[in-house]
């Protein structure tokens, strides 16, 4: 049976499901809190309100929904059925995000530390500290750098942390007034420009050569000056093109007295193949929730591991996990540190998942994952370029490493169907997580798939055949594509409200106010 004959029919559940506060019924409980109705416990501990200072006590109880367990279960199951999750579809379309398979057994391991208190004594937390310490040694070996912090809460947060370390480095050398520029590239992650700007630097952005897709060395030399504080760059960039002169780029910035930070959020294709150290980088970060197989983004939460060489390790956030006198400890006495960037130790449960995955893979498995990612990406590239209306940016850069930025400019010119239309139509075939591109759209009408190592040849074939079917529809019945999706719980979202603060409702109280106290469930 051909792939085109196997296109799956998909239709989402549709529930007219109220907001959970609208299901509230006074007096209903899903759980009885221990001691709430137990006079013995009350007598032993007294009134809990006694321990709360009067000024901090609520005048009224919080307006929380009062629902039974079955009601809460049905509510959230119905909402989940209206969504197409990554566990139920082929999610290779989320380019630059490495949306891979996360072994469910690791969720059980993460739950083992769920009840730990972040302020409990170190001697009672030796197990989790050992995992943090050992996973740090894994990242040191993978990157070649000397020390890591797990505090940042995501990739952008990690980049900001490294920008603060660069600022601290020049501040200590009394050079910050002069060293006030950071160099990046337009196809690096946008955070490589936004974060140093937030940290107070001026950002100098390099654009790609129109043939190779990467900036020229001479362009970097022209951008570097006595004001260059450092370079923050993604490699391979978000086009999937690896800069073969990256060590020369680092050398040029070093000669100007700058610090080089390697954004390795796209590291899924690099494990065991190349390291930050050999390219000369001083800092780097990994997205643990991507490369190291822990749920991504809202499924996570996220964690950006920040690495530093020996000269800059003193500036890492505190505390750092250390091994001293036969026990694991938290080291706070680091006077050159930039301080804390997140409470406690960051998202430690993500490290538990990543530690388990890395131990299961081993060094050879990590390299095999990287090699498989590269093979998958280039197999996808070869197949999808046979689909009418699809081209690839910078086509003369033949080999791509992880994600690839394609273009629907020809299809859009021929039919009026653009990348946003295709993105919405894909869900009618049971696919989601279609990533267009970070802005600016230098490659017109872009889309950026990344099959990584989790997807099989048949998965890739199916994804390509869906694109082939949509291309056929675009050239024969473009309105069918433009009006998609046709099988989701919500046909089209009114995106205008996303940019209208007067319509935002971040709390239940705000929702009641902005909806005119309308207690009926609404669909947008």
C-alpha positions in Angstrom: 0.0 0.0 0.0 1.5 3.3 -1.0 1.9 6.2 1.4 -0.7 8.2 -0.4 -3.3 5.4 0.1 -2.6 5.5 3.8 -3.5 9.1 4.5 -5.4 8.9 7.8 -8.8 10.5 8.3 -8.8 12.6 11.4 -11.5 14.5 13.3 -11.1 16.0 16.7 -13.7 15.6 19.5 -15.9 18.6 20.0 -17.1 19.4 23.5 -19.0 22.5 24.5 -17.0 22.4 27.7 -17.4 25.2 30.3 -14.5 26.8 32.2 -13.9 24.8 35.3 -15.1 27.6 37.5 -18.4 27.4 35.8 -18.7 23.8 37.0 -18.2 24.8 40.6 -20.8 23.6 43.1 -20.5 25.0 46.7 -19.5 22.2 49.1 -18.3 19.7 46.6 -14.8 18.2 47.2 -12.5 16.1 45.3 -10.3 15.3 48.3 -10.6 15.7 52.1 -7.6 17.5 53.4 -6.0 15.5 56.3 -7.0 17.1 59.6 -9.8 19.2 58.1 -12.4 17.2 60.0 -10.1 15.3 62.4 -10.4 16.7 65.9 -7.3 14.8 67.1 -5.0 16.4 64.5 -6.6 19.8 65.1 -6.0 19.4 68.8 -2.3 18.4 68.1 -1.4 21.2 65.7 -3.9 23.8 66.6 -5.5 26.3 64.2 -3.3 26.7 61.1 -4.4 30.4 60.9 -2.5 30.9 64.2 0.8 30.5 62.3 0.0 33.2 59.7 0.5 36.8 60.7 -2.7 38.8 60.7 -1.7 41.1 57.9 -1.1 38.2 55.6 -4.4 36.4 56.2 -7.1 36.5 53.6 -10.2 38.4 54.4 -12.1 36.0 52.1 -11.3 32.5 51.0 -9.9 32.1 47.5 -12.5 31.7 44.7 -11.4 28.2 43.8 -13.7 25.8 41.9 -15.4 23.3 44.0 -15.8 20.1 42.0 -15.7 16.3 42.7 -12.9 14.1 41.4 -15.0 12.5 38.6 -16.1 15.9 37.4 -12.5 17.2 37.4 -11.4 14.1 35.5 -14.1 14.4 32.9 -13.4 18.1 32.4 -9.7 17.7 31.7 -10.1 14.6 29.6 -12.6 16.4 27.4 -10.2 19.3 27.0 -7.4 16.9 26.1 -9.6 15.2 23.5 -10.1 18.5 21.8 -6.3 18.9 21.4 -4.0 16.9 19.2 -1.1 16.1 21.4 2.5 15.2 20.5 1.9 11.6 21.8 -0.8 10.9 19.3 0.7 12.4 16.1 3.9 12.7 14.1 5.4 16.0 15.4 8.5 16.3 13.2 7.2 19.6 11.9 8.4 21.6 14.9 11.7 22.6 13.4 14.5 24.1 15.7 12.6 22.5 18.6 13.8 18.8 18.5 10.3 17.5 19.5 11.4 13.9 20.1 10.0 10.9 21.9 10.3 11.0 25.7 10.3 7.6 27.3 7.3 7.4 29.7 9.2 5.3 32.2 11.3 8.4 32.9 8.1 10.2 34.1 8.0 7.6 36.9 11.6 8.4 37.8 10.9 12.1 37.9 7.9 11.5 40.2 10.3 9.9 42.8 11.6 13.4 43.6 8.4 15.3 43.3 7.7 15.5 47.0 11.2 16.7 47.9 11.3 20.2 49.5 13.8 22.5 47.9 14.9 23.8 51.3 15.4 20.4 53.0 18.9 19.7 54.5 21.6 18.6 52.0 22.2 15.4 54.0 18.7 14.3 53.2 19.0 15.2 49.4 22.2 13.3 48.5 20.4 11.3 45.8 19.2 14.2 43.7 22.4 16.1 44.3 24.4 13.1 43.0 22.2 13.0 39.8 22.7 16.7 39.3 26.5 16.4 39.8 26.9 13.4 37.5 24.7 14.9 34.8 26.9 18.0 35.0 29.9 15.8 34.2 28.1 14.3 31.2 27.6 17.8 29.8 31.2 18.8 30.5 32.3 15.8 28.5 29.8 16.4 25.7 30.7 20.1 25.4 34.3 20.1 26.5 33.6 23.0 29.0 34.4 22.8 32.7 31.3 23.7 34.7 27.5 23.8 34.3 24.6 25.4 36.0 21.0 24.0 35.8 19.2 27.1 37.1 17.9 28.7 33.9 14.3 27.9 33.1 14.7 27.5 29.3 16.8 28.3 26.3 16.1 32.0 26.2 16.7 32.2 30.0 20.1 30.4 29.5 21.1 32.9 26.7 20.2 35.8 29.0 22.3 34.1 31.8 25.3 33.9 29.4 24.8 37.5 28.4 24.9 38.5 32.1 28.1 36.4 32.5 29.7 38.3 29.6 28.6 41.5 31.2 30.1 40.5 34.5 33.3 39.4 32.9 33.9 42.8 31.3 32.6 44.6 34.4 35.3 42.9 36.5 37.9 43.9 34.0 36.7 47.6 34.2 35.9 47.4 30.4 32.1 47.4 30.4 31.8 51.0 29.3 33.8 50.3 26.1 32.8 46.6 25.6 29.1 47.2 24.9 28.3 45.3 21.6 27.3 41.7 21.0 27.6 40.1 17.5 25.0 37.6 16.3 23.5 36.3 13.1 20.0 36.7 11.7 19.5 32.9 11.5 20.6 32.3 15.1 17.7 32.0 17.5 16.1 35.4 18.1 17.0 35.2 21.8 20.7 35.5 20.8 19.8 39.1 19.9 17.0 39.8 22.4 18.8 38.6 25.5 22.0 40.6 25.2 19.9 43.6 24.3 17.9 43.1 27.5 21.2 42.8 29.4 22.2 46.2 28.1 24.3 45.5 25.0 24.0 46.9 21.5 23.4 44.1 19.1 25.2 43.8 15.7 23.5 41.3 13.4 25.2 39.6 10.5 23.2 38.5 7.4 23.9 35.4 5.3 25.7 35.2 2.0 23.0 34.8 -0.6 24.7 31.6 -2.0 26.0 29.7 1.1 23.4 30.9 3.6 26.0 31.7 6.2 27.8 35.1 7.0 31.1 35.7 5.4 34.3 36.0 7.5 34.9 39.4 6.0 31.5 40.6 7.2 32.4 39.5 10.7 35.7 41.3 10.6 33.9 44.5 9.5 31.5 44.2 12.4 34.1 43.5 15.1 35.6 46.5 16.9 37.0 47.6 20.2 33.4 47.7 21.4 32.8 44.0 20.8 32.0 42.3 24.1 31.3 39.0 22.6 29.4 36.8 20.1 26.2 34.8 20.7 25.5 32.5 17.9 23.6 29.3 16.9 25.4 26.7 14.9 23.9 25.0 12.9 21.7 27.9 12.3 17.9 27.7 12.0 18.3 26.8 8.3 20.1 23.6 9.3 23.4 24.9 7.7 26.5 24.4 9.8 29.1 27.1 9.6 32.4 25.4 8.7 34.4 28.5 9.7 32.9 28.7 13.2 36.4 28.4 14.8 37.6 31.3 12.6 34.6 33.3 13.8 35.5 32.6 17.4 39.2 33.5 16.8 38.3 36.9 15.3 36.0 37.8 18.3 38.7 36.6 20.8 41.3 38.7 19.1 39.0 41.7 19.7 38.8 40.8 23.4 35.3 39.3 23.2 33.7 36.3 24.8 32.0 33.7 22.6 28.8 31.9 23.6 27.5 28.9 21.7 23.7 28.5 21.5 23.5 24.7 21.3 19.7 24.4 21.4 20.2 22.8 17.9 22.6 20.2 19.4 20.5 17.1 18.5 22.7 16.6 15.5 26.0 17.3 17.2 26.2 14.9 20.1 29.5 13.0 20.0 30.4 14.6 16.7 31.6 18.1 17.6 32.1 20.1 20.8 32.0 23.7 21.9 35.5 23.5 23.2 37.1 22.5 19.9 35.5 25.5 18.2 37.0 27.7 21.0 33.8 28.8 22.7 33.9 30.1 26.3 30.2 29.6 27.1 27.4 27.4 25.8 23.9 26.2 26.6 21.9 23.1 25.9 18.1 22.9 25.9 17.7 19.9 28.2 14.0 19.7 27.4 14.9 19.2 23.7 18.2 17.5 23.0 18.2 15.4 26.2 14.7 14.0 25.9 12.5 15.7 28.4 9.1 17.1 27.5 9.3 20.4 25.6 7.9 23.8 26.6 4.5 23.7 28.3 4.8 19.9 28.7 8.0 20.3 30.7 8.7 22.8 32.1 11.9 23.8 30.3 15.6 23.9 31.4 18.5 25.6 29.8 21.9 24.2 31.1 24.6 26.9 31.0 28.2 25.8 30.6 31.4 27.8 31.1 35.1 27.3 30.7 37.5 27.5 33.6 38.0 31.2 33.3 34.3 32.1 33.4 33.0 29.3 35.7 33.4 31.7 38.7 30.6 33.8 37.2 28.0 31.0 37.0 24.8 31.4 39.1 24.9 30.0 42.6 24.6 27.5 44.0 26.7 25.0 42.1 26.6 21.3 43.1 30.0 20.2 44.3 31.5 16.9 45.8 33.5 17.5 48.9 34.7 15.3 51.7 32.7 12.3 50.4 29.4 14.1 50.1 27.5 16.2 47.7 26.9 19.8 48.7 25.7 23.1 47.4 28.4 25.7 46.9 27.3 29.3 47.6 30.6 30.9 48.3 31.4 32.2 44.9 31.9 36.0 45.2 32.3 36.5 41.4 28.9 34.8 40.6 26.2 36.7 38.8 23.9 35.5 41.6 20.7 33.5 41.3 18.7 33.5 38.2 15.9 31.1 39.4 14.8 29.9 42.8 16.5 26.8 44.3 18.1 24.5 41.8 15.9 25.1 38.8 13.7 22.3 37.3 15.6 19.4 38.9 13.0 16.8 37.7 14.0 17.5 34.1 17.6 16.5 35.0 16.3 13.2 36.4 14.6 12.5 33.1 17.6 13.6 31.1 20.0 11.6 33.3 18.0 8.4 32.8 17.8 9.0 29.0 21.6 9.7 28.8 22.5 6.6 30.9 20.3 4.4 28.7 21.8 5.8 25.5 25.4 5.7 26.5 28.1 7.6 24.6 27.7 5.4 21.4 23.9 5.9 21.6 24.2 9.7 21.8 26.4 9.7 18.6 24.0 7.4 16.9 21.1 9.7 17.7 23.0 12.6 16.1 23.8 10.6 13.0 20.3 9.3 12.7 19.0 12.9 13.0 21.2 14.0 10.1 20.2 11.0 7.9 16.5 11.7 8.6 16.8 15.4 7.8 18.5 14.8 4.5 16.1 11.9 3.6 13.2 14.3 4.2 14.9 17.0 2.1 15.4 14.7 -0.8 11.8 13.4 -0.7 10.0 16.7 -0.1 11.7 18.6 -2.9 9.7 16.3 -5.3 6.5 18.0 -4.1 5.3 20.7 -6.5 5.6 24.2 -5.1 8.3 23.4 -2.5 11.8 24.7 -2.7 14.7 25.0 -0.2 16.5 28.1 0.9 20.2 28.3 -0.1 19.9 25.2 -2.2 23.6 25.0 -3.0 24.3 24.2 0.7 23.6 20.6 0.1 23.9 18.8 3.5 21.7 20.0 6.3 22.2 18.8 9.9 18.9 18.9 11.8 16.0 21.2 10.8 15.7 22.5 7.2 14.1 25.7 6.1 12.0 25.2 3.0 9.9 27.7 1.1 6.4 27.7 -0.3 7.0 30.9 -2.3 6.4 29.2 -5.6 3.1 27.5 -4.4 2.0 30.9 -3.0 2.8 32.6 -6.3 1.0 29.9 -8.3 -2.1 29.3 -6.2 -2.3 32.0 -3.5 -1.9 29.3 -0.8 0.8 30.2 1.7 2.6 28.6 4.6 0.0 29.6 7.2 -2.7 27.9 5.1 -0.7 24.7 4.8 -0.1 24.7 8.5 -3.8 24.8 9.2 -4.6 22.1 6.6 -2.1 19.6 8.0 -4.2 19.0 11.1 -6.9 17.6 8.9 -4.5 14.7 8.3 -3.6 14.1 11.9 -0.4 16.2 12.0 0.5 19.2 14.0 3.5 21.2 15.3 4.2 22.8 12.0 6.8 25.5 12.5 7.1 28.3 9.9 10.1 30.4 10.8 11.4 32.9 13.3 11.1 36.4 12.0 12.2 38.0 9.8 11.0 35.7 7.0 14.2 36.1 4.9 13.2 32.8 3.2 9.7 33.6 1.9 6.6 31.5 3.0 8.9 29.3 5.1 8.4 26.0 6.9 11.0 24.2 9.0 10.6 20.5 9.8 13.1 18.6 12.0 12.6 14.8 12.0 15.4 14.2 14.6 16.2 10.6 15.6 12.8 9.7 17.0 10.9 9.4 13.7 11.1 6.4 11.4 11.3 6.3 7.6 7.6 5.5 7.4 6.8 8.5 9.6 8.8 10.8 7.3 7.1 9.2 4.3 3.7 9.9 5.7 4.6 13.5 6.5 5.8 14.1 3.0 2.7 12.5 1.5 0.5 14.8 3.5 2.5 17.7 2.0 2.1 16.2 -1.4 -1.7 15.9 -1.0 -2.0 19.5 0.2 0.1 20.6 -2.7 -2.3 18.8 -5.1 -5.3 20.5 -3.3 -3.6 23.9 -3.5 -3.2 23.6 -7.3 -6.7 22.2 -7.9 -8.9 23.6 -5.1 -7.0 26.3 -3.3 -10.1 27.5 -1.3 -10.2 24.1 0.4 -6.8 24.7 1.8 -7.4 28.3 2.7 -10.5 27.5 4.7 -8.8 24.7 6.7 -8.9 23.2 9.2 -12.1 21.3 8.6 -11.8 18.6 11.3 -10.7 20.4 14.4 -12.8 21.3 17.5 -12.4 25.0 16.5 -12.3 25.8 12.8 -10.4 29.1 12.9 -9.1 31.2 15.7 -9.7 34.9 15.7 -6.1 36.0 15.9 -7.0 39.7 16.2 -7.8 39.2 19.8 -4.3 38.0 20.5 -3.0 41.5 19.9 -5.9 43.2 21.8 -4.9 43.6 25.5 -8.5 44.8 26.3 -9.6 41.2 25.5 -7.0 39.4 27.5 -8.2 37.6 30.6 -5.3 36.0 32.6 -7.5 35.3 35.7 -11.0 34.0 36.4 -11.9 37.4 37.8 -10.7 39.2 34.7 -12.7 36.7 32.5 -15.9 37.5 34.5 -15.2 41.2 34.1 -14.4 41.2 30.4 -17.2 38.8 29.5 -19.8 40.9 31.3 -20.3 38.2 33.9 -21.6 35.9 31.2 -21.6 32.5 32.9 -22.3 30.6 29.7 -19.4 28.7 28.1 -18.3 30.4 24.9 -16.4 29.3 21.8 -14.2 31.6 19.8 
